[in-house]
Amino acid sequence: METDGPDVDFSAPELELRLLGPMKLLRRGVLVTLPPSRKVRALLAYLALTPGPVSRERLCNLLWDGPSDPRGELRWSLSKLRSLIDADGRKRVIAAGDEISLDLGDCDDVDVRRLKEARRSGINNLDLPTLRTIAERCGGDLLEGVDIDNCPAFAHWLTSLRSEFRLYALEIVAEIGRRTPVGSEDGLPAALQWLERAPLDPGANIRLLSELIHRRMTDACDRHLHAAARLFADEGEDFQPVHAAWVHLQRPARQSAVTIISEGSGPVEPVQMAASRRASIAVMPFRDLSPGLAGKNDLGSAIAHDVVSKLARLRSLFVIARGSVFAIADEGLELQEIGRRLGVDYIATGFLERHDHGIGVTVEVAEAATAHIIWTERFEARSAERFALVDEVGNSIVSSIAAEIENEERNRAILKHPDSLDAWEAYHRGLWHMFRFTAEENARAAAFFRQSTRLDPTFSRAHAGLSFTHWQRAFQRWGDREAETREALRAAGQSLLVDDQNPAAHWSMGRALWLTGDHDQAVRELEHSVHLSPNFALGHYALAFVHSQSGDPAAAIAASDHSRLLSPYDPLLFGMLGTRAIALIRLGAFEEAANWAVKAAARPNAHVHILAIAAHCLALAGRIGEARSYAARIRLQNPNYRTDNFLDTFHFTPDVIARYREAAALIGLAT
């Protein structure tokens, strides 16, 4: 393959592969002209990024799902790769039987590998010049310009890795920003680069303000504060740490005229969202009614702050920032006036009482416009440590508030004419139909999710909902499984492209990847979902679902229990209970599995596969009469349903399949 330019640098690596930003290949420092075929470049990148050999079948499914001769296409592409990177008597493209791998040894240099190695060794252990060298190679997204149409498996692999490497690059840039001295020649560029990658990071904003005030750029400080305050408010993030740092930084300089809410600053103006409407909520500080603590509300404020932060991370509601709420908390306003001042749909209030074993917190959520209470509940927390106490009660409150408001918004959307719905309402109308779990209701849900995405293409959760309807069609065999899997992947990918920090986007991608049989990648996406929002109950449930069949059964049980703790009345509760039963079967606890399976089947929206779980678990536990009654219920719903349908739906290991077949023979579901 020809190279661009005659100057060869024999001190440079034999081969350099640049995958961050536009793809580049260099041999001894000389740029090599890449073939025009995007699939050849994609194949090179995939093999370089995937540890170990890859089967030819996997590569064909990844890049050539359509052609009549995918293996022929693969052979042609591999020949192009060999002419591209095999040189100096060295074979880098290794074919061993039915598996392909790349041999990129010590003499070769791949930028993404360097980035991963730096992260593994600990970026805190690297000096500033080394960090800057690495950052220079992280100037763009992974494989810019190598997106391929009509290859959903490759597109979703690429989308997932792009998110991962964005995070790696951000960690490097943030470390550079923290270490570069304020006022130095590199100070302002380092601060701006950090802020560009993380506009909602308080540390990045504070770093830029430090730089600007050091340079006496007060007008720039004011402009940045105003813009950042609006951005944080629009995203439901807490701006108070940035504001507090600004107050500290400007002393003894002049007071900025542009701040968020400070004491005595006057009425709070309603915050208007720039994006599509979401239900909005203000969480007021919780009053501490404990004897002897009148006027001292540190714990109540800490719990409210924790709830605000965790609700915002769910990204399902618009959450007013803590600074705005706390500024008017002591004015003694009625709920309707708070709603008017803050421009919100809902207001959460509460009080706490301390006792010998912990605290009790009573919480109410009211409609701001009417002061009508839509939900109230009391929570108990018994942890000894203050931090654990706040975390324990905060988790329960967040999950309950999110679920109750979602339910309220769904009920409102049902009462409106479909043609009058906005994107938010169409999404919730879709949820209402989706949770009925029939083919007809699933189709109606998909139509509303499509309506929502047409009204607002940037609404990540609507794309995730659409992905789930395709997942259901594939899982329940309501359509062509392969076609529905592709559509589930496509919609999940769109959800991620719109907002890769939304836990629902990674949840939908993880479930879609499970359909393809890619267990490890599915788990990775679902773990990222709950990392983004530890209170996202569906993320924990999906992890339980995947682990219960072919992963870690103990992890499945823990995830199932946690999902039910977070959302005890979830529409998918039958699945949370059913996955626990499946995991217990793998552990040999048949009687316990049968009890959980019966609970799952008792849920009003349990589908035929849940009844099948109950029938097989009961048979394995020796409760044959009960098992046969569930088999009869299954035949009433679907006369053609057999154990093969059940086993073909899930991804069980061979030993578990054998157990289920033994059970099926006892209750008439084998044939």
Residue pairs with C-beta under 8 A, 6 or more apart in sequence:
1 32
1 33
1 35
1 83
1 84
2 32
2 33
3 27
3 30
3 31
3 32
3 33
4 30
4 31
4 32
4 33
5 30
5 31
6 30
7 29
7 30
8 28
8 29
8 30
9 28
9 29
9 30
10 28
12 26
12 28
12 29
13 26
13 28
13 107
13 108
13 109
14 27
14 28
14 87
14 88
14 90
14 107
14 108
15 25
15 26
15 27
15 85
15 87
15 92
15 104
15 107
15 108
15 109
16 24
16 25
16 26
16 27
16 29
16 108
16 109
16 110
16 111
17 24
17 25
17 44
17 48
17 104
17 108
17 109
17 110
17 111
18 24
18 25
18 26
18 111
18 137
19 45
19 48
19 49
19 110
19 111
19 112
19 142
19 143
20 111
20 112
20 115
20 137
20 138
20 139
20 140
20 141
20 142
20 165
20 169
21 139
21 140
21 141
21 144
22 140
22 144
22 145
23 34
23 41
23 45
23 143
23 144
23 145
23 146
24 31
24 34
25 31
25 32
25 34
25 44
25 84
25 85
26 32
27 87
32 84
34 40
34 41
34 84
35 41
35 80
35 84
37 77
37 80
38 145
38 146
38 147
38 148
39 63
39 64
39 73
39 77
39 148
39 151
40 77
40 80
40 81
40 84
41 143
41 146
42 63
42 143
42 146
42 148
42 151
42 154
43 59
43 63
43 74
43 77
43 78
43 81
44 81
44 84
44 85
44 102
45 143
45 146
46 54
46 59
46 62
46 63
46 154
46 157
47 54
47 81
47 93
47 100
47 101
47 102
48 102
48 104
48 110
48 112
49 112
49 161
52 101
53 94
53 96
53 99
53 100
53 101
54 99
54 100
54 101
55 98
55 99
55 100
56 71
56 74
56 98
56 99
56 100
57 98
59 74
59 100
60 70
60 71
60 73
60 74
61 70
61 153
62 151
62 153
62 154
62 157
63 73
63 74
63 77
63 148
63 151
63 154
64 70
64 73
64 74
65 150
65 151
65 153
66 150
67 73
78 93
78 95
78 100
81 93
82 91
82 93
85 92
85 93
85 102
86 92
86 93
90 103
91 103
92 102
92 103
92 104
92 108
93 100
93 102
93 103
94 100
94 101
94 102
94 103
104 110
104 113
111 137
111 138
112 142
112 165
114 134
114 137
115 134
115 137
115 138
115 165
115 168
115 169
115 172
116 168
118 126
118 130
118 134
118 172
119 168
119 171
123 131
123 171
123 172
123 175
124 175
126 134
128 176
128 179
128 180
131 172
131 175
131 176
131 179
132 176
134 172
135 169
135 172
135 173
135 176
135 193
138 165
138 168
138 169
138 172
138 173
141 162
141 165
141 166
142 158
142 161
142 162
142 165
143 158
143 162
146 158
147 155
147 158
148 154
148 155
152 486
152 489
152 490
152 493
153 489
153 516
155 489
155 490
155 493
156 489
156 492
156 493
156 509
156 512
156 513
157 521
159 493
159 496
159 497
159 500
159 509
160 496
160 509
160 521
160 524
160 525
162 500
163 496
163 500
163 528
166 197
166 500
169 197
170 197
170 198
173 193
173 194
173 197
173 198
174 194
174 197
174 198
174 201
174 203
174 204
176 190
176 193
176 194
177 190
177 191
177 193
177 194
177 203
177 204
177 207
178 203
178 207
180 186
180 187
180 190
180 191
181 187
182 207
182 210
182 211
182 214
183 211
183 214
183 215
187 211
187 214
188 211
188 215
190 207
191 204
191 207
191 208
191 210
191 211
192 208
194 201
194 203
194 204
194 207
194 208
195 201
195 204
195 205
195 207
195 208
197 204
198 204
199 205
199 228
199 231
200 231
200 232
200 235
200 237
202 241
202 242
202 245
205 224
205 228
205 242
206 241
206 242
206 245
206 246
206 249
208 224
209 221
209 224
209 225
209 242
209 245
209 246
209 249
210 249
212 218
212 220
212 221
212 224
213 221
213 249
213 250
213 253
218 253
218 254
218 256
221 246
221 250
221 256
222 256
222 257
222 258
223 258
225 242
225 243
225 246
225 256
225 258
225 259
225 260
226 258
228 239
228 242
229 239
229 242
229 243
229 258
229 259
229 260
230 271
232 238
232 239
232 242
232 321
233 239
233 271
233 320
233 321
233 324
234 271
234 273
234 274
234 275
234 318
235 312
236 308
236 311
236 312
236 315
236 317
236 318
236 319
236 320
236 321
237 312
237 321
238 305
238 308
238 309
238 312
238 321
238 322
238 323
239 260
239 321
239 323
240 260
240 321
240 322
240 323
240 326
243 259
243 260
243 262
243 323
246 256
246 259
247 259
247 262
250 256
259 265
260 321
260 323
260 324
261 268
261 323
261 324
261 326
261 327
261 328
262 327
263 327
265 327
267 341
268 324
268 327
268 328
268 341
268 342
269 343
270 340
270 341
270 342
270 343
271 320
271 324
271 342
271 343
272 343
273 280
273 318
275 456
275 458
276 422
276 423
276 424
276 455
276 456
276 458
276 459
277 422
277 423
277 424
278 316
278 317
278 318
278 424
279 317
279 318
279 345
279 346
279 405
279 409
279 424
280 317
280 318
280 319
280 320
280 343
280 344
280 345
280 346
281 311
281 317
281 318
281 319
281 320
281 344
281 345
281 346
281 347
281 348
281 365
281 401
281 405
282 320
282 324
282 325
282 338
282 339
282 342
282 344
282 346
282 347
282 348
282 368
283 304
283 307
283 308
283 311
283 319
283 320
283 325
283 348
284 304
284 325
284 329
284 338
284 347
284 348
284 349
284 350
285 297
285 300
285 301
285 304
285 325
285 326
285 329
286 297
286 300
286 301
286 303
286 304
286 349
286 350
286 351
286 352
286 361
286 363
287 297
287 300
287 350
287 351
287 352
288 296
288 297
288 298
288 299
288 300
288 351
288 352
288 354
289 351
289 352
289 353
290 352
290 353
290 354
293 354
299 352
299 354
299 359
299 386
299 390
300 350
300 351
300 352
301 326
302 386
302 390
303 350
303 352
303 361
303 390
303 393
303 394
303 397
304 322
304 325
304 350
305 322
306 390
306 391
306 394
307 348
307 394
307 397
307 398
307 401
308 319
308 320
308 321
308 322
308 325
310 394
310 395
310 398
310 533
310 534
310 535
311 317
311 319
311 398
311 401
311 402
312 319
313 503
313 532
313 533
313 534
313 535
314 398
314 402
314 503
314 533
314 535
314 536
315 460
315 461
315 499
315 501
315 502
315 503
315 504
315 533
316 402
316 406
316 461
316 504
317 402
317 405
318 344
320 342
320 344
324 342
325 342
328 338
328 341
328 342
333 341
334 371
335 347
335 349
335 366
335 368
335 371
336 368
336 369
336 370
336 371
338 344
338 347
338 368
339 345
339 347
339 368
339 369
340 368
342 368
344 368
345 367
345 368
345 369
346 365
346 366
346 367
346 368
346 374
346 405
347 365
347 366
347 368
348 363
348 364
348 365
348 401
349 363
349 364
349 366
350 361
350 362
350 363
350 364
350 397
351 361
351 362
352 359
352 360
352 361
352 362
353 359
353 360
353 361
357 382
358 380
358 381
358 382
358 383
358 389
359 380
359 381
359 389
359 393
360 378
360 379
360 380
360 381
361 378
361 379
361 380
361 381
361 393
361 397
362 376
362 377
362 378
362 379
363 376
363 377
363 378
363 379
363 397
363 400
363 401
364 373
364 375
364 376
365 373
365 374
365 375
365 376
365 401
365 404
365 405
366 372
366 373
366 374
367 374
374 404
374 405
374 408
375 400
375 401
375 404
377 400
379 393
379 396
379 397
380 393
381 389
381 392
381 393
381 396
382 392
383 389
383 391
383 392
395 534
395 535
395 566
396 565
396 566
398 535
399 535
399 537
399 566
399 567
402 535
403 567
403 569
403 570
406 428
406 431
409 424
409 425
409 428
410 428
410 429
410 431
410 432
411 432
412 425
412 428
413 421
413 425
413 426
413 428
413 429
413 432
414 429
414 432
416 425
416 429
418 426
418 429
418 448
418 451
421 429
421 448
421 451
421 455
422 455
423 452
423 453
423 455
423 456
423 459
423 462
424 452
424 459
426 448
426 449
426 451
426 452
426 455
426 462
427 448
427 449
427 452
427 459
427 461
427 462
427 465
429 448
430 444
430 445
430 446
430 447
430 448
430 449
430 451
430 452
430 462
430 465
430 466
430 469
431 445
431 465
432 445
433 441
433 442
433 444
433 445
433 448
434 441
434 442
434 445
434 465
434 468
434 469
434 472
435 571
435 572
435 605
436 442
436 605
437 472
437 605
437 607
439 473
439 476
439 478
442 469
442 472
442 473
442 476
442 478
443 469
445 465
445 469
446 466
446 469
446 470
449 462
449 463
449 465
449 466
449 469
450 466
452 459
452 462
452 465
453 459
453 462
453 463
453 466
453 494
456 462
457 498
458 498
458 499
459 498
460 495
460 496
460 498
460 499
460 502
460 504
460 505
461 495
461 502
461 504
461 505
463 491
463 492
463 494
463 495
463 498
463 505
463 508
464 491
464 492
464 495
464 502
464 504
464 505
464 507
464 508
465 508
466 491
467 487
467 488
467 489
467 490
467 491
467 492
467 495
467 508
467 509
467 511
467 512
468 488
468 508
468 511
470 484
470 485
470 487
470 488
470 491
470 512
471 484
471 488
471 508
471 511
471 512
471 515
472 478
473 479
473 484
474 481
474 484
474 485
474 488
474 515
475 515
475 609
475 649
476 607
476 609
476 649
477 645
477 649
478 484
481 515
485 512
485 515
485 516
488 508
488 511
488 512
488 515
489 509
489 512
489 513
489 515
489 516
491 508
491 512
492 505
492 508
492 509
492 511
492 512
493 509
495 502
495 504
495 505
495 508
495 509
496 505
496 506
496 509
498 505
499 505
500 506
501 532
502 532
503 529
503 530
503 532
503 533
503 536
503 539
504 529
504 536
504 538
506 525
506 526
506 528
506 529
506 532
506 539
507 525
507 526
507 529
507 536
507 538
507 539
507 542
509 525
510 522
510 523
510 524
510 525
510 526
510 529
510 539
510 542
510 543
510 546
511 522
511 526
511 542
511 545
513 521
513 522
513 525
514 522
514 545
514 546
514 651
517 651
519 546
519 550
519 551
519 651
522 546
523 543
523 546
523 547
523 551
526 539
526 542
526 543
526 546
527 543
529 536
529 539
529 542
530 536
530 539
530 540
530 543
533 539
535 566
536 566
537 563
537 566
537 567
537 570
538 563
538 567
538 570
538 572
540 559
540 560
540 562
540 563
540 566
541 559
541 560
541 563
541 570
541 572
541 575
541 576
541 579
543 555
543 556
543 559
544 555
544 556
544 557
544 559
544 560
544 563
544 576
544 579
544 580
544 583
545 556
545 575
545 579
546 556
547 553
547 555
547 556
547 559
547 583
548 556
548 560
548 579
548 580
548 582
548 583
548 586
549 582
549 650
549 651
549 652
549 653
549 656
550 651
550 652
550 653
553 583
553 584
553 586
553 587
554 583
554 587
556 579
556 580
556 582
556 583
557 580
557 583
557 584
560 576
560 577
560 579
560 580
560 583
561 580
563 570
563 576
564 570
564 573
564 576
564 577
567 573
570 576
571 605
573 603
574 600
574 601
574 603
574 605
574 606
574 607
574 610
575 600
575 610
577 596
577 597
577 599
577 600
577 603
578 596
578 597
578 600
578 606
578 609
578 610
578 613
580 596
581 593
581 594
581 596
581 597
581 600
581 613
581 614
581 617
582 593
582 613
582 650
584 590
584 592
584 593
584 596
585 593
585 616
585 617
585 620
585 656
585 659
586 653
586 656
590 617
590 620
590 621
590 622
591 621
593 617
593 620
593 621
594 614
594 617
594 618
594 620
594 621
594 623
594 626
596 617
597 610
597 613
597 614
597 617
597 618
598 614
598 618
598 626
600 606
600 610
600 613
600 614
601 610
601 611
601 613
601 614
601 630
603 610
608 634
608 637
608 638
608 641
609 646
609 649
609 650
611 630
611 633
611 634
611 637
612 630
612 634
612 641
612 643
612 645
612 646
612 669
614 627
614 630
615 627
615 628
615 630
615 631
615 634
615 663
615 667
615 669
616 627
616 643
616 646
616 660
616 663
616 664
616 669
617 663
618 624
618 626
618 627
618 630
619 627
619 663
619 664
619 666
619 667
620 659
620 660
620 662
620 663
624 666
624 667
627 663
627 666
627 667
628 667
628 668
630 667
631 667
631 668
631 669
634 641
634 669
635 641
638 645
641 669
642 664
642 669
642 670
642 671
643 660
643 661
643 664
643 669
643 670
646 660
646 669
647 657
647 660
647 661
652 660
661 670
664 670
